[in-house]
Amino acid sequence: MSIIDRLASTPEILRLLMEDVPEDVAIEKPALDRWSIAEVLEHLSHVEGHVFRARLDLILEEAEPEIEPYDEKEFEARGTYSSLDPEESYAHWEEQREDALELLRDLPEEAFDRVGIHPEMGPFTLSNLLHDWACHDLGHIRQIAELVRAGVLVNETGPLSQKYKLHP
């Protein structure tokens, strides 16, 4: 599977995970210091445009541009991820992803060797960025899967739920 195909698979995976998740479960925080499904989706929507797409565009437009660090905790503290409409966040994220995939599919092979410079982590290629993007997706797929597991499925396991140690 190519990295672009992997990035293209995320919307369907998330859609399947969220199928039949009640809205109250989607907006419920599992703990004060943990994100709800809605917050994860809003975070994905935010970083899709403000981190990954912004970095992609900069690397394609400039020779070895300096890439701004992204402080997730700063945006969380500002309430950036506090949207309570998971469907709206998902739809915005999905639209951004489709636009990015369209651009990526049309790039010549040599574009993936273009470099950006992160002030803390150093130089990285566009290919590195795409793999980071997919890695980020998988981390949040896992997070949403665990939230669905804890908020929807385990409730239906009856006494069998005792064997699960859930930490969504």
C-alpha positions in Angstrom: 0.0 0.0 0.0 1.4 3.4 -0.9 1.5 6.1 1.7 -1.0 8.1 -0.3 -3.4 5.1 -0.3 -2.9 4.8 3.4 -3.8 8.4 3.9 -6.8 7.8 1.6 -8.0 4.9 3.8 -8.4 6.9 7.0 -11.8 8.6 6.2 -13.5 5.2 5.7 -11.9 3.7 8.8 -13.1 6.6 10.9 -16.6 6.5 9.4 -16.9 2.8 10.2 -15.7 3.3 13.7 -18.2 6.1 14.3 -21.1 4.3 12.8 -24.0 4.1 15.3 -22.1 6.0 18.0 -24.7 8.1 19.8 -24.0 11.8 20.0 -23.9 11.8 23.8 -21.1 9.2 23.7 -19.3 11.2 21.0 -19.2 14.4 23.1 -18.5 12.8 26.4 -15.0 13.2 27.8 -13.8 9.9 29.4 -11.8 11.9 31.9 -11.0 15.6 32.5 -7.5 15.2 30.9 -8.7 13.0 27.9 -10.4 14.0 24.7 -13.9 13.0 23.6 -14.5 11.6 20.1 -15.8 15.0 19.1 -12.6 16.7 20.3 -10.4 14.1 18.5 -12.3 14.8 15.3 -11.9 18.6 15.8 -8.2 18.1 16.4 -7.9 16.1 13.2 -9.7 18.8 11.3 -7.5 21.5 12.7 -4.2 19.8 12.1 -5.2 18.6 8.7 -5.2 22.2 7.5 -3.0 24.1 9.9 -0.2 21.6 10.2 -0.1 18.9 7.5 -1.5 20.8 4.5 0.2 24.0 5.5 3.6 22.2 5.7 2.9 20.4 2.4 2.1 23.6 0.6 5.2 25.4 2.1 7.5 22.5 1.1 6.2 22.6 -2.4 6.3 26.4 -2.7 9.7 27.1 -1.2 13.2 25.6 -1.2 13.9 24.2 2.2 11.5 26.4 4.2 11.5 26.6 7.9 8.5 24.8 9.3 6.7 26.2 12.3 6.5 23.9 15.3 2.9 22.9 16.4 2.0 23.0 20.0 -1.0 20.8 20.5 -1.3 21.7 24.2 -1.5 25.4 23.4 -4.4 24.9 21.0 -6.1 22.6 23.4 -5.8 25.2 26.2 -7.4 27.8 23.9 -10.4 25.5 23.4 -9.6 25.0 19.7 -10.7 21.3 19.9 -13.9 22.0 21.9 -16.4 21.6 19.0 -19.3 19.5 20.1 -20.5 18.6 16.6 -18.6 15.5 15.6 -20.3 15.2 12.3 -19.3 18.8 11.3 -15.7 18.3 12.4 -15.5 15.0 10.5 -17.0 16.5 7.3 -14.6 19.5 7.4 -11.7 17.1 8.0 -12.8 14.8 5.2 -13.1 17.6 2.7 -9.6 18.8 3.6 -8.2 15.3 3.2 -9.8 14.9 -0.2 -8.3 18.1 -1.4 -4.8 17.1 -0.1 -5.1 13.7 -1.7 -6.0 15.2 -5.0 -2.9 17.4 -4.8 -0.6 14.5 -3.7 -1.8 12.2 -6.5 -0.8 14.8 -9.1 2.8 15.4 -7.8 5.8 14.2 -9.7 7.9 11.6 -7.9 10.8 14.0 -7.3 8.5 16.3 -5.2 8.5 13.7 -2.4 12.3 14.4 -1.9 11.7 18.1 -1.3 12.8 19.2 2.2 11.4 21.3 5.0 13.5 22.4 8.1 11.9 21.9 11.5 13.7 24.2 14.1 13.7 21.4 16.7 13.9 18.2 14.7 15.9 19.3 11.6 15.4 18.6 8.0 12.8 16.2 6.7 11.4 15.3 3.3 7.9 15.5 2.0 7.9 11.7 2.1 8.8 11.9 5.8 5.9 14.3 6.3 3.4 12.0 4.6 4.5 9.1 6.8 4.2 11.3 9.9 0.7 12.2 8.7 -0.3 8.6 8.4 1.3 7.8 11.8 -0.8 10.7 13.3 -3.9 9.2 11.7 -3.3 5.8 13.1 -2.8 7.2 16.6 -6.1 8.9 16.5 -7.8 5.9 14.9 -6.6 3.8 17.9 -7.9 6.6 20.2 -11.3 6.7 18.7 -11.5 2.9 18.6 -10.8 2.8 22.3 -13.4 5.5 23.0 -16.0 3.6 21.0 -15.0 0.4 22.7 -15.4 2.0 26.2 -18.4 4.1 25.4 -20.5 1.8 23.3 -19.4 -1.8 23.1 -18.3 -2.7 26.6 -21.7 -1.6 28.0 -23.2 -4.5 26.1 -20.8 -7.2 27.3 -22.7 -7.6 30.6 -20.6 -9.5 33.2 -17.9 -10.1 30.6 -16.9 -6.5 30.9 -14.9 -7.3 34.0 -12.1 -8.6 31.9 -11.5 -5.3 30.1 -9.1 -2.7 31.4 -10.1 0.3 29.4 -8.3 3.6 29.4 -9.9 5.7 26.6 
